[in-house]
Each structure stands twice: as C-alpha cells, then as structure tokens.
C-alpha cells in the first residue's frame, strides 16, 4: 500500500435532474471548492488533480479534463483523467490515493462528475461499433436478466427490491445533497410504479443526475482537519464476454473484496465494517452485492435486507446517504460512495450519520458488472 | 523512489487506412508480443489509454479487456488519455512497493472518423467548440504564433518521413512537396498522418527488471504538467508545461543521446526542443516520430517505447521521451530513460 493516505476534505453539489445555472466547469468547481474548504485549503495547496467521469458521450465533450483544467486550478500541475465505466468514481479516488501512496505527492484533488442533462445516457450506452454486439437497451435492460437469475437461484421473494428502494429513499430524506426526495415513500408506492425492465420498476432504478463530488487526499505529514485513513484500496477487472463468466456474482468483485479486506485486516465484513456505501443502481443489487462482498452467504443476501439489517438502524447500514438509487451523476456515483464512507468515519455525515462508525467500505462497479473499485477507510491511523 | 524500467515494447505495423480490424484485434498481437518477450502472462498492474470518440462508441477499453483475456480478474485501470499517461499511472503504482510488474497499452483507429473534426469536441463546449475551430486550425494558430522558419520545418518533415520509411512500423510517406496550405501556415505534410495502431510496454521494478532485460531502460525521472485550456490565456509560441515537466524529470542533468517527441505538427518540434532545452547533438525522433505514424492514443506511449528500445538494445545510454494531450500542447509528459539505475540519487519525482 505504500505511504499512508487520508481523506481530509469532501465536497458535493446538490444532485438534481438539471443544473442549468452552471456549466460543467462551474459544477466541478463548486464541488472542488467545498472539498478544499472542508480541508481548510486552497487550490494553491494542491499538487495534482485527478478527474473521473463515465463515457464522454454523456455530455458530448471529448476528454473534458483539458477544458476543466482552468476551473480546477490545475494549470502548472499534473492532471489525469480516469475512465473505468460506472466504477470510475471509485477508480478516480484510488488513482488519486496512489499518487500519495507512491510517495509522489502530498496533496491531491480528486473530482468526478456527470452532467447528464447535457445528453442522454441510455442513448450513449447503446451505440456500438460496426460488427459488434448491440444491446440497445441501456443499463437497466442489461442488468435485469442478471437480477432475474439471482431471484431464480436464491428463491428470494418478489418484494425484496421494493424494500431496498424504500429504505434508500428514506435515507435520502436525511441527506441534503440527495437528488430523489420522496416523502412518504413506501412499498405500495414503489409497487404501483411502471415496470421498466422486469423485475425492475420505475422506483427501483436510479435517477439521471447532474452533479459533482470532490475529495482532498493527503499524505500523513500533510493532513489537515479530520482525516479518514485509507486502510485498503483495490481494483479488479474481468472481460465482458468470457464464456462461462459468472455475471450474477462476478469473480472480480469477490477478488477485489478479498484484496481490500486483507489489506485492512477485515475477516468478517459484517462484524468488522460499521457502515458501507455500495453501488446499488437497481434495488436488487443490494442483496446481490451483500453476497458478492461476503456480508451474507450465497443466496441469503435478501434475508439481511428483509430483516432490516442494512437499514440506518440495522447492524450493518448500507447506503445511509440514499445511495445511487437516490442520486446518480454516473461518473461521480462511485466517488460519492467513497466520499460518504469517509464522511461516516470522520463523523461528519450529519443526519444520516451512523453512530460510532469507525470503519467504512466504499464500493463501485461498472461495465457489465466487470469493473470493481473498493476502499476501506477508518478513523484510526493504519 | 524505486527503480522502475521499461523491459519490453511492442507496436503494430501501423496503417494509414482502415484494415478492417477492430481495436481489440489491432491490440491483441502487441500484447502477445510483450508477453512472449518477458515470459510474463500476469502483471501486478495493468493500465491503458484510449478514447471513445475515435470509435464513436462508449467503452473502447472494455473490448480491449477481451483482447487481453483478463482472466482470472486483474488489477486494472484506464485513462481516457494517450497511453503515455497510463504508463505514468503504472510507474506511480509500482512505487507502492507491493508489486513488481505492470502492463501498459494504448490503441486507436483514427481512420474510421474525421479526426480533425472529432478533436474539436475536446474544446470548451460553451465558448470554443461552437466556433468550429478544428484541430488543424488551432495547430495553425500555434504555428503562426511561433513563426517558424519554412526551410527548417520542411527539413523536419523530410527527415521524419525518411526515418519513417526506414522504420517497419511507420508509414511509407514520400518526401514533402507542394506549396499549397492546409490552413496557413501549415502545409498538408506538416500534419501527422491519419494512422491506426496499438502499442504495449512492460514495466518492471527492482530485481525483476534485471531478470527480464539485459539493459533495462530505467525511468530516471518522469513528470507531466498541464496549462490553461483557453488559447488566449497562453503564449502559444512557448510550451512552459513541457519545460516544467522536463525540469521535474531531470532532462538537463546529463547528455541526451536520443529524444522521441510527440510532434503531431512540424512546428512543435522546435518548440519542444526549446522547452526541453535539448542539446544540439541530440538525435530527434529517429523512429520518424508521429509525422511518420500517429496512432492516436498510442503515439505518446510509442515515444516512450522507441526511446526505451534504444537503451534496451544498447544504442543509447540516456534518452528522453515526450507525450502530449489536449489542444496546442496543453499538457506535456516528459520522461528520462537511462541505462543505469537511478537508485543512487533517487528518481526525480513528478
């Protein structure tokens, strides 16, 4: 893992369908300034800037980091642009942390964003190369069959997805940055919404959001304010089209979790981790990831969800911020998970704070459930 | 810093037209070549560079993973930049000390679109892109700001194309001729050719570097810096970010036998030569450089590979490689490659 590294600042924009009042540059700058303010720093204190976002066709700007250099105070510094599909927000945090863990820099600004209102994500995800397979279905259409297979294998009752949708949206009501805020949401409301991709109903899917998230990372000697120390960091990728690939509980996810747990000394994730921010863009991915991440035995993740274990007052709260189901600026969604995990162990999560949270997991996945990024942060120095 | 070296490099026989291969098919042979050269089938870290806009579809790097056969799952990341910046990320990752090898690759097919117009889309979408300023036009602005000597630029193109003809991986392009302008003051031959291709590099640290190569090309220093995006905020006749990166990488701390520069327009060579403060006797772009073959997203990595290759085969003792990103040399990466490990004084930090 190299040198010690900590999150010392977090900044988010209020996630919403359309931010017509700011440009992309204004959006990322808003998050960056909030993160710097949280760390008690300015752009002048930053050594390097790392930007992440999902496919450039989401906004129609190719390699937009070139244009964002000015707004992020990057002139005269190294700037890197990360893109690893939906996991990119998490990967961006890890690339930023790597610059410190490798002993190259002391303070790194990491920013991830998506301004989905500039284009249409489902269109951008559905174009394809000549002679390549086209799914023409966007993300929901791609993942629905995997969910159906999970339901078949596990025998999970049909209502589990709705429970996750309600739980995460109730948490979102406690998060001032959350996009979807649905007072009075309950299972009946979720089940009354249209079926989009069997078994995913309208309220069981993530929104399209405009938003940016930023964090400031520091080496041990450059820490200011309240640090969240990184205890483990890992990425794993596997091919999309490998014959025999286990797409419901991908090996890359299991390997990534095993790596990050080993680094952090986690042997029983449900016991050793106090809170998790996990990438759940479709409700059923909560029970599926509970199993993939080792919080529950195979085919039993849904039982934890059903018993309320993952609720804010459960024994292992998942997505107290409201998660991807409540806010989804795609390229930033992974970084928001990582940042929210840091906020929890810094004790700065406000109304959705998990009391006494000392160790937290941040998780992101992307592509055809083939790219994974995770970190474990703690209020203790490693 | 930990001693990290380039121990293997492979590139395609680049093509000036679409050969019908997909990006993944273009990439696969060079991955196999560096695997054979090193005897490694797995790497501690893998990092790549590519651009969705060349193919006009999202996730160009996803199909690359299929070409790689990333199974069992690998520790991997991707930059939407030239793969030279992926090499930088891999070099940083090797500094952690827990892994000893990294695979870096980049690929691009610019033949399938109109690169000149596609590159317009990397400009500020609110204030610059709507002006329709295409890649050649903004490069011409920079060439005009520099006001380079026409005979010198012609000689750069002539030399680059001649070297390219001697390089089996580069295109066969004739000596420059003609007096018409593409966009004044750029003539058509001042512009790097449309090229499809891919490249791969293996980095190794510590003892593994010495095991895998007789003369590893040690990275003595590597750094990159960006400038403001707005062309009006920059003195386009200079490249301060390249100069800063060169200082951070330690270019001036010794002789430079060879420099491979990411020159996509002929006027960029004298600009970069000045910014990097290269000695008079340094041989520039003996491979022909991007003016002889410019597979976008791999061309910067190829500069690192070509410079390293001259250390690996004993033809040079100290070489410099340069890669760029963004309009008018907005961001520049500079690396020093050496036949001797830098450990005694420590690699200069980025």
Interface residues (C-beta under 8 A of the other chain):
Chain A: X1 X2 X23 X24 X25 X48 X54 X55 X56 X57 X59 X60 X61 X62 X63 X64 X65 X66 X67 X68 X69 X70 X74 X75 X76 X77 X78 X79 X80 X81 X82 X83 X84 X85 X91 X94 X95 X98 X99 X101 X102 X103 X104 X105 X118 X124 X125 X127 X128 X129 X131 X132 X234 X235 X236 X237 X238 X239 X240 X241 X242 X250 X251 X252 X255 X256 X259 X367 X368 X370 X371
Chain B: X1 X22 X23 X46 X51 X52 X53 X55 X56 X57 X58 X59 X61 X62 X63 X65 X66 X68 X69 X70 X71 X72 X73 X74 X75 X76 X77 X78 X79 X80 X81 X85 X88 X89 X92 X93 X94 X95 X96 X97 X98 X118 X119 X121 X122 X123 X124 X125 X126 X128 X129 X223 X224 X225 X226 X227 X228 X229 X230 X233 X241 X244 X325 X326 X327 X330 X331 X349 X350
